[in-house]
């Protein structure tokens, strides 16, 4: 059976893992910042916005969204008890 780690060994391990985590977070942030948006996606976004608004607007910024916002919104709509269309 393995011997328990000393306080100093645990502290060194936590520092090492914290440094690795910081490096990985920086790499992910750099990769996300450099991610280009494909032209076909921009055309689809432009078409959807112009169809919704009824004219050709100026799109000032588009970025990929990270996280689970769409998933949470979908789950919220599934669990919502509001009647959307009443005739």
Residue pairs with C-beta under 8 A, 6 or more apart in sequence:
5 13
32 64
32 66
35 64
37 62
37 63
37 64
42 59
42 62
45 59
45 62
46 56
46 59
49 57
49 59
50 56
50 57
